[in-house]
Amino acid sequence: MRVSPRSGAAVPAWRILLPAGLAELALLAALGWWPAAQTGWVRALLFGAAFIAYVVAAMRIRDALGGRALIWGTAVALRLVFLPLDPSLSGEAYRHLWDGHVQVEGFNPFGRAPVDEDLAGLRTPWFGLIPDAGSPTSYPPLAQLAFFAIALAGGALFQAKLLWIGLDLGTGWVLGRIAFHTGRSRRLTQLLWLWSPLLVIEVAWSGQMAPLALFPLCLVVLLARAPVGAGVAAGLSSLAAPIVLAALPALIRRMGRRFLVGFVAAAAVLVLPYLLPGPRFTWDMFRISHDTPFLEGLFALLHSAVPGVVAPRWIALVVILAVSAWATVRRLRPERALLWVLGAALLVTPVLRPWFTLWILPFAALRVSRPWLLFTALVFLAYAAPAGSADQGAPPLPSWIHVTVWLPFLAFLAYEAHRSRSSDVPLPLSPEG
């Protein structure tokens, strides 16, 4: 998507940002604090209205002067609203706390499930809130080290949220630097990231750890001219979100052997403490997902065309690797390669938790990708289902949610692809850069 400044006199940014920011803040606060908002439709309507306020601010910010401090101040306020709240949309944060808890007690989280009897003495008051408690953890080494650090600091949900919010805000700063160096609007890029309703809810309310992977992933783009540093950042990111490994060939092709050295060094240091379980560790990190399909998109077509449980998942993996190979041959810039590879993964994954879409958000913000930004709103409808949760074990979603999430997004994505032109970096969005 290309946007150019509009003609006419510019207005002070606060006239745009203040009403839009207050509206989004009030709507999201109601979503978290108002008891009636726990009903599916009320929840969806409040979120949709907050997303409209977000879109209005993004559409009009290019007409305004200044406003960067207000963007950041509103971003912090949005997160503080949810900081005291316990998660109600997902219990993944309690799995994070459990993994750190057992490490402090001397156990390797890759070797035992929370329900194992030899861990019975470690059970906490929130033990019953841990999702998928019958399986050992699948969170990779960098995540485990972060969980361990949280446990050492006290093991409170509040502390975990503070860490993720700090990385979330740090990601916004990195995106601003990328926008500056590529001639794009820092204000628009940072607003699209920092004010994202889905990001605020998943990180500040649900305590999702996505910023742990996204902060170093954005550093990969920022440090593209420093290959060793970019490689270290890619190694860190891939050991918080292994899907990043699919983009590794394209990144190596673009940045060379020094990038690979940095990647291998970082990965080796992080993996070493968790090698004790041996083959089980490797299986847990790189297995094809065995979870029950959830909010699947194009994977539903694969599953209907190819019978079985495993075969369509292998085909989905081949599709992702084919996109990665194309990005490698084309020597795409890191930002564009990551957008393509991560986008392909979201399209064909058998399991799409709403917070998975945060993987694409930094690159959607940088490139102002309207279809992907819309997708971050549509996936919230998964929480409008009667179960109100997207964790492993949640019941299948109604068909109308699948149609409402995927059909508008795919149609918009096809339309944008048809009208777009090939370019590694979009034209500048505003003169303030």
N, C-alpha and C positions, 0 to 999 in steps of 0.2 A: 504494500500500500504506500502510495506516495502522497505527501501532504505538503502544500506550499503555503506560505503566509498569505493571509487575506489582505486586501487593500483597505485603506481607511485608517482613521486615527486609532491608536492602541489605547486600551483602557487599563487602569490599575488592576493587577491580578487579584487583589483581595475582593473586588466586586464579583468575580467569578468563583474564586476558590472558597471564600468564606461561606456563602450560602450552600454551595455544593458539598463542602466538607462537613458543615453542621448537619445537613440532611443525611449524609451517609453515616455520620457518627450516631445520630439519634436512631436511625433505622436499625443499624447493627447492634446498638446497645439494647434496643427493644427485643431484638432476636435472641440475645443472650440472657437478658434479665427478666423479661416479661413472661410470666408463667404460661399465658395463652399461646405464646410463640412456640411452645413445644408441640403443637399440632402441626401436621405436615403442611397443609395448605397455607396456614398463617406464616409459617417459617419460610416457605417458598416465596410468598408475596413480599414479605419484608426484605428478603435477600434480593429479589428482583428489583424492588424500588431503590435499594442501596446501589445496585449495579447501574441503574439509570443515572443516579446522581454522579457516579464515577465516570460514566460515559460523557455526560454533559461537561464535566470539568475537563476531561481530556480533549473534547472537541473544541472547546473555547480557549484553552490555555495559550494556544499559539497566537491569539489576538491580543494578549495582555503583556504588560510590562512587569518584570519582577515576579515575586511570589514564591521564590525557592524556600524561604524560611517558613512560609505558611504551609507549603507542601510537607516539609519535614515535621513541623509542629503538629499538623493534623495526623500524620502517619503515626507519631508517637502516641497521641491521644487515642487513636483507634485501637492500638494494642493494649494500652493501659486499661481500657474498658473491660477487656476479657481476661486480664491477668489474674484476678482473684477467683474466677469461675472454674469449677471442675468440668472436665470434658463431658459432654452429653451426646455428641455425635459419633464418637469413636473412642475405643478403649486402648488404642495403640500406645498411648503415653504410659499406661500402667505396665505394658510389656517392656518399655524402655527402662522404667524404674526397677522392674524385677531383674532384668539382665544385669544391671549395675549392682543390685543388691547381692545376687549370688556370687558375682566376681569378688566383691569385698569380703565375702565369707569363704573365699578360696575355691569356688567351683567354676568350671568352664561352662558358659551358657550353651556352647555348641554340643555338649555331650548329654544334657539331661533336659527333659521337659519340666515345666513348673509343677505338674501333678505327680512327678516321681516321688516315691515314698521316702527316699533318702534326703529329699529337700523339705519334708513335711515340717520340720522344726524351724524352717526359715519363713514360713508363710506369714503374710502381713495382713492388716485389716482390709486392704484393698485387693487381696489375692483373687477374690471372686470376680473382679472386673477385668482380669487379664484375658484378652482374646486368644483363641487357639492354644489354650494352656496344655493341650495334650501333645504338642510337638516341641522339639528343641528350637531354639531361635534360628531365624534366617537372616537376622540383621548382620551386616558385614563388619570387618574389624574396626574401621574408623568409628562407626556408630558404637561399637562395643566399648571402645576407649572413651568415647564421650559419656556413655552411660556409667562407666566406671568412675569417671571424674565427678559426675553428678552425685553418685552414691558416696564418694569420699567427702563431698561438700555437705552431706546431710541427707541426700536422697529424697528431697521434697519435690513435688510437682512444680511448685513455684520456681524453684531453682532451675529445673529443666526448661521451663518456659522462658526464663530470663536468658538462658544460653541461646535458645533457638531464635528469640526475638533479636538478640544482639547480632547474630549471624544474618538474620533477615534484613536488618537495617544496614549491615555492612555490605550485603549484596546490592542494596539500593545505591550505596556510594560507588561501588565498583561499576555498576551499570552507568552511572553518571559520568565516570571517567571514560568508559568506552564510547559513550555518546559524544563526549567532548572531542575525543581523538578522531572520531569518524565523521565529524561535521554535522551531527544531529542535535536535536534539542535535548539538553539535559533535563529541563523541567518536564517535558512530556514523557521522556523515558522513565524518569524516576517516579512521576505521578502514576504511570501505568503499572509500575511494580508496587510502590509503597501503598497505594490506595486500593489495590485489588481486594474486593470483598472476600473472595475465596482464600487468598493468602492470609488475610487478617484472621479469618475464622479458623483455618486449619492450623496455623502456627500459634496464635495468641490464645485461642480458646481450646482447641483440641490437643495442643502440644505436639504437633507433628514435627519430625526432625528434618524435613526437606531442606531447610537452609544449610544444614551441615554439608550436604552434597552440592547445593547450588552456589554457595559462596566460592568454593575453589573452582567450580566449573566456569563461573564467570571470570575468575582470574585467568583461566586458560586463554580466554579471548583477549583479555587486557594485556597479558604477557606474551602475546604471539611472537613478538620480536625478541624475546628472551627465552629461547626454546627449553633450556634446562628448567627454569622456573615454571614455565607452562607445563612441562612434563611432570614435575612434582605436584602441581595443582591437579592435573588430570589423575595422577595416582591416588591422591587424597579423595577426589570426587568419586572415582570408580569404586573405592572401598567404603563408600557410604551409599552409593546407588550403582550397583553393578551394570545397569543398562548402559552406562557411559562407555563400557568396554566395546560396545558395538561400533562406536564412532572412532575407536582407536586407530584403525588403519588409515582413515582419512586424515587424522591429526598428525600421524607419523609422516605420511606422504607430504603434508604441507610444511611441517616444521623440522623434519629430518632426524638424524640419529641422536643429536643432543637432547631432543625432546624425549626420545625413547629411554635414554640413560636416566634422565630425571624421573620418568614414570616408574621404571623398574626399581630404582633406589627407594622411592617413597613407598611403593607397594610392598617391597621386601621388608622394610622396617615395620610396617603396620601388620603384616600377616604373621610375622615371626612369633609374637606372643601367643597366637592361637593355633599353632600347628599341632599341638598335642593330640587332638582327636584324629589326625591323619586323614584317611580318605573321606570320613564323614564330613569334615570341614569343607573339602572340595565339593562334595555333593550338595551340601546346604547352600553354598555360595553360587553355584553355577548351574543348578538344576533347572529344567524347564518347569515352570510353575505347575503345581499339581492342584492348586486351589479350584474350587467350584467356580465356573464362569460367572462374572458379575459385570453388568453394564458393558458387555462386550460389543464392539462395533463391527468392523469388517470381519472379525474372527467368526461371527455368527454365520457369515456366508461360507467361510472355509469349513466350519463344522457341519453345515448342512450338505456341502458337496463331498466332504471326505469323512466317512464314518469313523467312529472310534474316539478314544480319549487322548491318546498320545500323538497320533499322526497329524491332526490339524495344528497341534502346537509346534511340531517340527516344521510344518509348512510356514507357519507364522514367523518362526525364527529365520527360515530361509529368505522370506520377504525382507525382513530387517537387514540381514546380511547383504542382500542384493542392493538395497538402497545404500548401504555403507560402501559397497564396492563401487557403485556409480559415483558417490561423492569422492571416493579415493581416486578414481580415474580422472575425474574432472578437476582434481586438486582444489576443491572448494575451500574458501576461507573457513577458519574454525567456527565462527558464528553461524555461517550458513550450513556447514556440514552437520553441526549439532542440531540445528533446527530440522533438517531433513531426517536425520537418523532417529532422533527422539520423537519427532512427529509420526514417523512410520511405526515406531514401537507402540505409541498410543493408539494408532488406528487398528492394529492387528492383535493387540494383547488380549488374551482371554479374560483377564481380570483387570478392570479399570476402577480402582478406588478413586473417589473425587480428588484426593490430595495428589494422586499421580500426575494430574494435569499441571501441577506446579512445575514439573520438569521443563515444560515448554514455555512457561510464562516469561522468564528473562529474555528469551529470544523473540517472543511475540511482542514484548515491550520495546525492544530495540528496533525491530522492523515494523512496528505498528501493524501487526497482522490481525486484521479485524476478525477473520474466522476463528482463530485460536483464542483471541480475547473473549469472543462470544462463547466459545466452548467452556471457558472457565466459569461462566455463569450457568450454562445449561446443565453441567454435571452436578450442580447442587441439587437438582431435582431428585437425585438418588436419596437425599435425606427427607424428601417429601413422602416417601413410601411409608406404609403403616409401621414398619419396624424402626424407621428413623435412624438406621445405622448402616454403615458400609463395611463393617469389619468382616473378617473370615467367619463364616457360620451364619451370616445374615441371610434371611430367606430371599429367593429370587425376586427381582423387581418386576412389577407389572409391565406388560407389553407397551402400554401407552408412554411410560417413562423412556423406554428404549427409543421409541419413535420420536418423541419430543426432543430428546437429547441429540440424537444422531442425524435425523433427516435435515433440519435447518442448517446444522453445522456442515455436513457434507455438501449440501447444495451451495452454501456460501463459499466453501473452500474450492469447489469446482468452478464457480463463477470467478473468484479472484485469480485462480490459476489460469483461466482462459484469458483474462485481460492483462495479466502481469507481463512484464518484459524481463529478460534475463539480466541480472545485475547482482554482483556480490555485495555491494553496499548501496543502500538507497540514497537518493538525493537529499541534501540537507532539508530539514523540516522547518527550520526557522533561523533567522540570522543570529540569534543569541547563542546557538551551538552549545 
